[in-house]
Amino acid sequence: MKEKTADLAGPGIGTYEEVEQILPTDYTPILNPKETQIALFEVKKYIEENLAKELNLIRVESPLIVDRDSGMNDYLDRDGSRTPIDFHINNDYNKNPVEAQVVQAATKWKRWALKQFGMEVGEGLFTDMRAVRKDYFLDHDHSSYVDQWDWEKVITADDRNLDLLKDVVKKLWKVIVGAGKHAEELFPQLKGKYPDFPEELTFLHAEEILEMFPDLPRKQRETEVIKKYPAIFIIGIGAILEDGYPHEMRAADYDDWVSPTIKKDGKQMYGLNGDILVWNPVTKRRHELTSMGIRVTKETLKKQLEITNQLDFLELPYHKMILADEIPLSIGGGIGQSRTYMYLLRKAALGECSVTVWPKILRDICADKKIHLLQ
């Protein structure tokens, strides 16, 4: 058994020997590459239209690069294991240069953008976000090229509770399942080989999952619980659990993972965020689709940065805006596009849905298993 610290930060399986073992040996893609491209377009259109309708969002443009010193970039974890790509823009013969970074996600930019676009309470935005995460282990469902529907919505202080979080999660799940059914209507061959998409999500706090499987590390806990509940939302990711570890590390400056929420059997649980995970019947593995949460206030921002020993972040422009109440309270998240396509179109690998770079060893493994990676 792996140590519990082994998978607290950074996604991916870890070795290509493991990748080769877990990928299916009897895989035949239901849609060929041309049909897949048509299906991707239709699913994308369905999700964007219905996401906007369900959450009252408008589509906006988002950045691929940001100023390094703005504090806008997403550091994903809090242990420094996944850092962005920095580069120097030699502008005006280096008299007015810019130190820039490629975004890892638009998580923090979106909250500031709510102000930029004049969003009122109950209104929000979504983006067709592209990013690069150079520190991923590249496997069947992790790539360095990231495509997400990043979304954010203005809320009030009274909205900062689990009831609102769950209501929004249910609406997102309705859109995702609806997109799967839409794809099946257009391509009937998608239906029948695998179980129907679960209509309902099961909500579980990370502490409750730990109680079920106290000796297992995070990914194994998730795998076991998803075998029982094929679509779940895990609440409270980032807070320290009873065993002394967080379920998974989360950055300290976007989701709120310290606010007390559920109290059960005398045990206080924390966190206003979480992930949707599903059982992927093609790969027979856990499959994460989206992370989301109610964002930090100035109080919880300071508390979380103190926990993570990152109080120096408070000197960055983005964080100063939160401290000065210059940007709205919000809820938001990111839905992995290729991850969602992979799940809905019954694919075995991300590379069947998006074009990016893969190491030769992974290309060879997939070719042997009849998994066609786009290039």
SEKOLBA-748752 format. One line per 5 residues: their letters; for each residue x negated, y negated, z of C-alpha. Coordinates in Angstrom, 1 decimal. Layout:
<rs>
a> X Y Z ~ ...
</rs>
This chain:
<rs>
mkekt> 0.0 0.0 0.0 ~ -1.2 -3.5 -0.8 ~ -1.9 -6.0 2.0 ~ 0.9 -8.5 2.5 ~ -1.4 -11.3 1.6
adlag> -2.1 -9.8 -1.8 ~ 0.9 -11.2 -3.6 ~ 1.7 -14.4 -1.7 ~ 0.4 -16.6 -4.5 ~ 0.0 -16.1 -8.2
pgigt> 2.2 -13.9 -10.4 ~ 1.4 -10.9 -12.5 ~ 0.6 -7.3 -12.0 ~ -3.2 -7.5 -11.6 ~ -4.8 -4.9 -13.8
yeeve> -4.2 -3.7 -17.4 ~ -4.3 -0.1 -16.1 ~ -1.2 -1.0 -14.1 ~ 0.4 -2.8 -17.1 ~ 0.0 0.3 -19.2
qilpt> 1.6 2.5 -16.6 ~ 4.6 0.3 -16.0 ~ 5.5 -0.5 -19.6 ~ 8.1 1.9 -21.1 ~ 7.0 4.8 -23.1
dytpi> 10.2 5.3 -25.0 ~ 10.9 1.7 -26.0 ~ 12.6 0.9 -29.3 ~ 13.6 -2.8 -29.7 ~ 17.3 -3.2 -30.4
lnpke> 16.8 -6.4 -32.5 ~ 14.1 -6.7 -35.1 ~ 11.9 -9.8 -35.2 ~ 14.1 -11.7 -37.6 ~ 17.3 -10.8 -35.7
tqial> 15.5 -11.8 -32.5 ~ 14.8 -15.3 -33.8 ~ 18.4 -15.8 -34.7 ~ 19.5 -14.5 -31.3 ~ 17.1 -16.8 -29.6
fevkk> 18.5 -19.9 -31.3 ~ 22.1 -18.9 -30.4 ~ 21.2 -18.1 -26.7 ~ 19.3 -21.3 -26.4 ~ 22.2 -23.3 -27.8
yieen> 24.7 -21.6 -25.5 ~ 22.6 -22.1 -22.3 ~ 21.9 -25.8 -23.0 ~ 25.5 -26.6 -23.8 ~ 26.9 -24.8 -20.8
lakel> 24.2 -25.8 -18.4 ~ 25.0 -29.4 -19.2 ~ 28.7 -28.8 -18.8 ~ 28.6 -26.8 -15.5 ~ 26.2 -29.2 -13.7
nlirv> 27.0 -32.5 -15.4 ~ 23.6 -32.9 -17.0 ~ 22.2 -34.7 -20.1 ~ 19.2 -33.5 -22.1 ~ 16.1 -35.8 -21.9
espli> 12.6 -35.7 -23.1 ~ 9.9 -34.6 -20.7 ~ 6.1 -35.0 -20.8 ~ 3.5 -32.4 -21.8 ~ 0.7 -34.5 -20.1
vdrds> 0.7 -36.7 -17.1 ~ -1.7 -39.1 -15.4 ~ -4.0 -37.0 -13.1 ~ -3.7 -39.5 -10.3 ~ 0.0 -40.0 -10.3
gmndy> 0.8 -36.9 -8.2 ~ 3.4 -35.9 -10.7 ~ 1.9 -32.6 -11.7 ~ 3.2 -29.3 -10.2 ~ 0.6 -27.3 -8.2
ldrdg> 3.0 -24.3 -8.0 ~ 1.4 -22.8 -4.8 ~ -0.3 -24.4 -1.9 ~ -3.6 -22.5 -1.8 ~ -5.2 -24.0 -4.8
srtpi> -5.2 -20.8 -6.8 ~ -3.4 -22.3 -9.8 ~ -4.8 -25.6 -11.0 ~ -3.8 -27.7 -14.1 ~ -6.0 -28.4 -17.1
dfhin> -7.7 -31.8 -16.7 ~ -9.0 -33.7 -19.7 ~ -10.5 -37.2 -20.4 ~ -8.9 -39.4 -23.0 ~ -11.7 -41.5 -24.4
ndynk> -9.4 -44.5 -25.1 ~ -10.7 -47.8 -26.6 ~ -14.3 -46.6 -26.8 ~ -14.0 -45.5 -23.2 ~ -13.2 -49.1 -22.0
npvea> -9.7 -48.1 -21.0 ~ -9.8 -44.3 -20.6 ~ -7.1 -42.1 -19.1 ~ -7.7 -39.1 -16.9 ~ -4.9 -36.7 -17.8
qvvqa> -3.5 -33.3 -17.0 ~ -1.4 -30.8 -18.9 ~ 1.7 -30.2 -16.9 ~ 2.3 -26.9 -15.1 ~ 6.0 -27.8 -14.7
atkwk> 8.1 -30.9 -14.7 ~ 9.3 -30.3 -11.1 ~ 8.3 -33.6 -9.6 ~ 8.5 -35.7 -12.8 ~ 12.2 -34.8 -13.0
rwalk> 13.1 -36.3 -9.7 ~ 11.4 -39.6 -10.6 ~ 13.1 -39.4 -14.0 ~ 16.5 -39.5 -12.3 ~ 15.7 -43.1 -11.4
qfgme> 14.2 -43.9 -14.8 ~ 17.4 -42.8 -16.6 ~ 19.8 -44.4 -14.0 ~ 21.5 -41.2 -12.8 ~ 24.2 -41.6 -10.2
vgegl> 25.3 -39.1 -7.5 ~ 26.6 -36.0 -9.2 ~ 24.8 -36.7 -12.4 ~ 21.6 -35.1 -13.7 ~ 19.3 -34.1 -16.5
ftdmr> 17.6 -31.1 -18.1 ~ 14.6 -30.8 -20.3 ~ 13.3 -28.4 -22.9 ~ 10.0 -28.2 -21.0 ~ 6.7 -26.9 -22.3
avrkd> 3.6 -26.3 -20.0 ~ 0.3 -24.5 -19.7 ~ -0.6 -22.4 -16.7 ~ -4.2 -21.3 -17.3 ~ -4.6 -19.2 -14.1
yfldh> -1.9 -16.6 -14.7 ~ -2.8 -12.9 -15.2 ~ -1.4 -12.3 -18.7 ~ 1.0 -9.3 -18.7 ~ 4.4 -8.3 -20.1
dhssy> 6.3 -11.1 -18.3 ~ 3.6 -13.8 -17.6 ~ 1.9 -16.0 -20.2 ~ -0.2 -19.1 -20.1 ~ 2.4 -20.8 -22.3
vdqwd> 5.5 -21.7 -20.3 ~ 8.9 -22.7 -21.6 ~ 11.6 -23.7 -19.2 ~ 14.8 -25.5 -18.9 ~ 13.8 -27.8 -16.1
wekvi> 16.8 -29.6 -14.5 ~ 17.5 -32.0 -11.7 ~ 20.6 -33.6 -10.2 ~ 21.3 -36.5 -7.8 ~ 22.9 -35.5 -4.4
taddr> 23.7 -37.2 -1.1 ~ 22.2 -36.5 2.3 ~ 25.5 -34.7 3.2 ~ 25.0 -32.4 0.2 ~ 21.7 -31.0 1.6
nldll> 23.1 -27.7 2.8 ~ 23.3 -24.0 1.8 ~ 26.9 -24.3 0.6 ~ 25.9 -26.7 -2.2 ~ 22.8 -24.6 -3.0
kdvvk> 24.9 -21.5 -3.4 ~ 27.6 -23.2 -5.5 ~ 24.9 -24.5 -7.9 ~ 23.3 -21.0 -8.1 ~ 26.6 -19.4 -8.9
klwkv> 27.2 -21.9 -11.8 ~ 23.7 -21.1 -13.2 ~ 24.4 -17.4 -13.0 ~ 27.7 -17.9 -14.8 ~ 25.9 -19.6 -17.6
ivgag> 23.2 -16.9 -17.9 ~ 25.7 -14.0 -17.9 ~ 27.8 -15.9 -20.4 ~ 24.8 -16.3 -22.7 ~ 24.2 -12.5 -22.5
khaee> 27.8 -11.8 -23.5 ~ 27.6 -14.3 -26.3 ~ 24.5 -12.5 -27.6 ~ 26.3 -9.2 -27.5 ~ 29.3 -10.6 -29.4
lfpql> 26.9 -11.8 -32.2 ~ 24.8 -8.6 -32.1 ~ 27.1 -5.7 -30.9 ~ 24.1 -3.3 -30.9 ~ 22.9 -5.0 -27.7
kgkyp> 25.8 -3.5 -25.8 ~ 25.9 0.1 -24.5 ~ 22.4 1.3 -24.1 ~ 21.8 -0.5 -20.8 ~ 24.1 -1.4 -17.9
dfpee> 26.3 -4.6 -18.3 ~ 24.9 -7.8 -16.8 ~ 26.0 -8.1 -13.1 ~ 28.9 -10.5 -12.7 ~ 28.0 -11.4 -9.1
ltflh> 24.8 -12.4 -7.4 ~ 24.0 -11.1 -3.9 ~ 22.6 -13.9 -1.6 ~ 19.9 -12.7 0.9 ~ 17.5 -14.7 3.0
aeeil> 13.9 -13.7 2.8 ~ 14.0 -12.9 6.5 ~ 16.9 -10.4 5.9 ~ 14.8 -8.7 3.1 ~ 11.9 -8.5 5.5
emfpd> 14.1 -6.8 8.1 ~ 15.1 -4.2 5.5 ~ 11.5 -3.5 4.5 ~ 9.2 -4.8 7.3 ~ 6.1 -2.9 6.2
lprkq> 6.1 -3.7 2.5 ~ 4.5 -6.8 0.8 ~ 6.7 -9.2 -1.0 ~ 6.9 -7.8 -4.5 ~ 7.6 -4.3 -3.2
retev> 10.3 -5.7 -1.0 ~ 11.9 -7.4 -3.9 ~ 11.7 -4.3 -6.0 ~ 13.4 -2.1 -3.4 ~ 16.2 -4.6 -2.7
ikkyp> 16.9 -5.1 -6.4 ~ 17.4 -1.4 -6.8 ~ 20.3 -1.8 -4.5 ~ 21.5 -5.2 -5.6 ~ 20.7 -5.7 -9.3
aifii> 21.0 -9.5 -9.2 ~ 20.0 -11.4 -6.1 ~ 19.2 -14.9 -4.9 ~ 16.5 -15.0 -2.3 ~ 16.9 -17.9 0.1
gigai> 14.0 -19.5 2.0 ~ 10.9 -19.0 0.0 ~ 7.9 -20.8 1.5 ~ 8.7 -20.8 5.2 ~ 6.7 -18.6 7.6
ledgy> 8.7 -15.4 8.3 ~ 8.8 -13.3 11.4 ~ 5.8 -11.3 10.3 ~ 3.6 -14.4 10.1 ~ 3.6 -14.7 6.3
phemr> 5.8 -16.7 3.9 ~ 7.8 -14.6 1.4 ~ 5.7 -16.3 -1.2 ~ 3.7 -19.5 -1.2 ~ 5.5 -22.6 -2.5
aadyd> 4.1 -26.1 -3.0 ~ 4.8 -28.4 -0.1 ~ 6.0 -31.5 -2.0 ~ 9.1 -30.5 -4.0 ~ 11.4 -27.8 -2.5
dwvsp> 12.5 -28.0 1.2 ~ 11.5 -24.8 2.9 ~ 11.4 -26.0 6.5 ~ 14.9 -27.2 7.2 ~ 16.8 -24.8 9.5
tikkd> 19.7 -23.1 7.7 ~ 21.1 -19.6 8.6 ~ 21.2 -18.4 12.2 ~ 21.9 -14.7 12.6 ~ 21.6 -12.5 15.7
gkqmy> 19.9 -15.3 17.5 ~ 17.2 -15.6 14.8 ~ 16.8 -19.0 13.1 ~ 16.1 -18.9 9.4 ~ 14.8 -21.8 7.2
glngd> 14.8 -23.1 3.7 ~ 17.0 -24.8 1.2 ~ 15.5 -23.1 -1.9 ~ 15.2 -19.8 -3.6 ~ 14.8 -17.6 -6.7
ilvwn> 17.2 -15.6 -8.9 ~ 15.8 -12.1 -9.5 ~ 17.3 -9.3 -11.5 ~ 16.6 -5.6 -12.2 ~ 15.3 -5.3 -15.7
pvtkr> 16.6 -2.0 -17.1 ~ 14.1 -2.0 -19.9 ~ 10.9 -2.4 -17.9 ~ 12.6 -0.9 -14.8 ~ 11.0 -3.7 -12.7
rhelt> 11.9 -6.8 -10.8 ~ 12.4 -9.8 -13.1 ~ 12.4 -13.4 -11.9 ~ 14.6 -15.8 -14.0 ~ 14.6 -19.1 -12.1
smgir> 13.4 -20.9 -9.0 ~ 15.3 -23.8 -7.6 ~ 16.0 -25.8 -4.4 ~ 17.1 -28.9 -2.6 ~ 14.2 -31.3 -2.7
vtket> 12.2 -32.6 0.3 ~ 13.2 -35.8 2.2 ~ 10.5 -38.1 3.4 ~ 10.7 -36.3 6.8 ~ 10.4 -32.8 5.4
lkkql> 7.8 -33.8 2.9 ~ 5.5 -35.0 5.8 ~ 6.3 -31.9 7.8 ~ 5.5 -29.5 5.0 ~ 2.3 -31.3 4.0
eitnq> 1.2 -31.2 7.6 ~ 1.8 -27.4 7.6 ~ -0.3 -27.0 4.5 ~ -3.0 -29.4 5.5 ~ -2.3 -31.7 2.5
ldfle> -1.4 -35.0 4.2 ~ -3.8 -36.7 1.8 ~ -1.1 -36.2 -0.9 ~ 0.9 -39.0 0.9 ~ -1.5 -41.5 -0.7
lpyhk> -0.4 -40.5 -4.3 ~ 2.1 -42.7 -6.1 ~ 4.8 -40.0 -6.4 ~ 4.7 -39.2 -2.7 ~ 4.8 -42.9 -1.8
milad> 8.0 -43.2 -3.7 ~ 9.6 -40.5 -1.6 ~ 8.4 -42.1 1.6 ~ 9.8 -45.5 0.5 ~ 13.2 -44.0 -0.6
eipls> 12.6 -45.2 -4.1 ~ 13.7 -42.0 -5.8 ~ 17.0 -40.2 -5.2 ~ 17.7 -37.1 -3.1 ~ 18.1 -34.3 -5.5
igggi> 18.5 -30.6 -6.2 ~ 16.7 -29.0 -9.1 ~ 15.0 -26.0 -10.6 ~ 13.4 -24.3 -13.6 ~ 14.9 -21.5 -15.7
gqsrt> 12.3 -19.5 -17.6 ~ 13.4 -19.5 -21.2 ~ 11.4 -16.6 -22.6 ~ 12.0 -14.7 -19.3 ~ 15.8 -15.2 -19.8
ymyll> 15.6 -14.2 -23.5 ~ 13.7 -11.1 -22.6 ~ 16.3 -10.1 -20.1 ~ 19.4 -10.9 -22.2 ~ 18.0 -9.5 -25.5
rkaal> 16.7 -6.3 -23.8 ~ 13.1 -6.9 -24.6 ~ 10.0 -5.2 -23.0 ~ 7.7 -8.2 -23.2 ~ 7.7 -12.0 -23.3
gecsv> 5.6 -11.9 -26.4 ~ 8.6 -10.6 -28.3 ~ 10.3 -13.9 -27.6 ~ 7.6 -16.6 -27.7 ~ 4.4 -17.2 -29.6
tvwpk> 1.3 -17.6 -27.6 ~ -2.2 -16.0 -27.0 ~ -2.7 -12.6 -25.5 ~ -5.9 -10.6 -24.8 ~ -6.7 -7.9 -27.2
ilrdi> -6.3 -5.2 -24.5 ~ -2.7 -6.2 -23.9 ~ -2.0 -6.4 -27.7 ~ -3.3 -2.8 -28.0 ~ -1.3 -1.5 -25.1
cadkk> 1.9 -3.1 -26.5 ~ 1.2 -1.8 -30.1 ~ 0.8 1.7 -28.7 ~ 4.2 1.4 -27.1 ~ 6.0 -0.1 -30.1
ihllq> 6.2 -3.6 -28.5 ~ 5.8 -6.1 -31.2 ~ 4.1 -9.3 -29.9 ~ 4.6 -12.4 -32.0 ~ 1.5 -14.2 -33.3
</rs>
